[in-house]
């Protein structure tokens, strides 16, 4: 199968659809499954896989950001402020991607997979914990009017929330931007906990806001990759289409089921992928299928 | 503000995926089993990819204009900065590719 043939495109589209479906069900970006699929299954150079991953991340993020905004969960002011951090990080990541050898990218990806597995494990435990007390507001957050509210369907009223430690948040977002452009993922796995712990946002707000930022971050780096001719249309276009459809279907399933057994299954999948990617970092010693 | 942005995101991503779908169907219909690259199909899919990249940037540009309109100058500057960072990166990328081509 050579790149660009119709069959190849169709295979990539279907694989991405599966990846998007997985991501959508779990409520995370599809990039984390698409990159391993493209590199391990299709044997694609990781740099090209990253380009295709970024395009599909944009597609998924645009689709889900729209529905989150309809529910007034996204804090647009905060998102745009933090995007300064993520876009700067994205540009740094692009410079680094020229310097780092491939094996470093594989190893970094392994770490991200392990972090995601760990997070899914934590999520499983504290699913039914009530939200904590209102956090104090940062002086800057008040000045920039970042504090806001969101509608809670259970309480049937608007819940106010404050934004804490804006500068720490900006710094962490910079790091997330670097990882995102290096690995072609949305790095929502890094953004959401960063916003939880630094800014102390309600979980729904932080995931909606992170989703909103992911598209812009990915576009900042995808633009550069595109300008350098490192985005293969024959790979990126079907990957984006497949993952968008998959994510759409997946998000519908997520609304109906949130089973802890499914989570356990996916933790195992993530761990297997982590091992695979780790082995792929040393192509000399192991055989990669 | 939410309404305009939601519309842009929703219809923008649908529009982009329609281009990609047409391109893929065309490449299937024309050369199902042969190995040649279909230029037209590639270009159609390329349009979809470019649209997807442009969509989030358009979103920031829209936010920038809304903040200007609302005379919220601090946030106009913040969103303008984001646009500037993205544009700088893109131009640097274009320049870098030209240098390597020459």
Contacts between the chains, C-beta under 8 A, distances in Angstrom:
chain1	res1	chain2	res2	distance
A	2	B	35	6.4
A	4	B	37	5.0
A	4	B	42	7.2
A	5	B	31	7.7
A	5	B	35	5.4
A	5	B	37	7.9
A	6	B	24	7.6
A	6	B	27	4.5
A	6	B	28	4.8
A	6	B	31	6.1
A	6	B	32	6.0
A	6	B	38	7.9
A	7	B	32	7.9
A	7	B	33	7.8
A	9	B	24	5.9
A	9	B	27	6.6
A	10	B	24	7.4
A	10	B	28	7.1
A	13	B	24	6.9
A	55	B	49	5.7
A	55	B	52	5.7
A	55	B	53	7.1
A	58	B	52	4.9
A	58	B	53	6.6
A	58	B	55	6.8
A	58	B	56	6.2
A	59	B	13	6.0
A	59	B	16	7.3
A	59	B	17	7.1
A	59	B	52	5.6
A	61	B	56	7.6
A	62	B	9	4.7
A	62	B	10	8.0
A	62	B	12	6.5
A	62	B	13	4.2
A	62	B	52	7.5
A	62	B	55	5.7
A	62	B	56	7.0
A	63	B	9	7.5
A	63	B	10	7.6
A	63	B	13	5.3
A	65	B	9	5.6
A	66	B	6	4.9
A	66	B	9	4.0
A	66	B	10	4.3
A	66	B	13	7.6
A	69	B	2	5.1
A	69	B	5	6.1
A	69	B	6	4.9
A	69	B	9	7.4
A	70	B	2	7.4
A	70	B	6	5.6
A	72	B	2	6.8
A	74	B	2	7.8
A	76	B	1	6.9
A	76	B	2	7.6
A	76	B	5	7.5
A	76	B	63	6.7
A	77	B	75	6.3
A	80	B	60	7.2
A	80	B	63	5.8
A	80	B	75	6.7
A	80	B	78	5.8
A	80	B	79	5.0
A	80	B	82	6.4
A	81	B	75	7.9
A	81	B	78	5.6
A	83	B	60	7.2
A	83	B	82	4.8
A	84	B	78	6.6
A	84	B	81	5.7
A	84	B	82	5.7
A	84	B	85	7.0
A	87	B	82	5.7
A	87	B	85	4.4
A	87	B	86	5.8
A	87	B	89	7.5
A	88	B	85	5.9
A	90	B	89	7.2
A	91	B	85	6.8
A	91	B	88	7.4
A	91	B	89	4.6
A	91	B	92	7.8
A	94	B	89	7.0
A	94	B	93	7.6
A	144	B	74	6.6
A	144	B	75	7.6
A	215	B	55	7.2
A	215	B	56	3.9
A	215	B	59	7.2
A	216	B	56	4.4
A	216	B	57	7.4
A	216	B	59	7.0
A	216	B	60	5.9
A	216	B	82	7.0
A	216	B	86	7.6
A	218	B	56	7.2
A	219	B	53	5.3
A	219	B	54	7.6
A	219	B	55	7.3
A	219	B	56	3.9
A	219	B	57	5.5
A	219	B	86	7.0
A	220	B	85	6.8
A	220	B	86	4.7
A	220	B	89	5.7
A	221	B	89	7.5
A	222	B	52	8.0
A	222	B	53	4.9
A	223	B	53	5.6
A	223	B	57	7.4
A	223	B	86	6.5
A	223	B	89	6.4
A	223	B	90	4.3
A	223	B	93	6.8
A	224	B	89	4.9
A	224	B	90	6.1
A	224	B	92	7.0
A	224	B	93	3.6
A	225	B	93	7.4
A	226	B	49	7.5
A	226	B	50	7.4
A	226	B	53	6.1
A	226	B	93	7.6
A	227	B	90	5.7
A	227	B	93	3.4
A	227	B	94	4.4
A	227	B	96	7.8
A	227	B	97	5.8
A	228	B	93	5.1
A	228	B	96	6.2
A	228	B	97	4.6
A	229	B	97	6.0
A	231	B	49	6.6
A	233	B	42	5.5
A	233	B	45	5.0
A	233	B	46	4.8
A	233	B	49	5.8
A	234	B	37	7.7
A	234	B	42	6.8
A	234	B	45	7.4
A	236	B	49	5.4
A	237	B	20	4.6
A	237	B	23	6.5
A	237	B	24	7.3
A	237	B	45	3.6
A	237	B	46	7.4
A	237	B	48	5.6
A	237	B	49	5.4
A	238	B	20	7.2
A	238	B	24	6.2
A	238	B	45	7.7
A	240	B	16	7.9
A	240	B	17	7.5
A	240	B	20	6.6
A	240	B	48	7.3
A	240	B	49	7.0
A	240	B	52	6.0
A	241	B	17	5.4
A	241	B	20	4.6
A	241	B	21	6.4
A	241	B	24	7.0
A	241	B	48	7.6
A	244	B	13	6.7
A	244	B	17	5.7
A	245	B	17	7.9
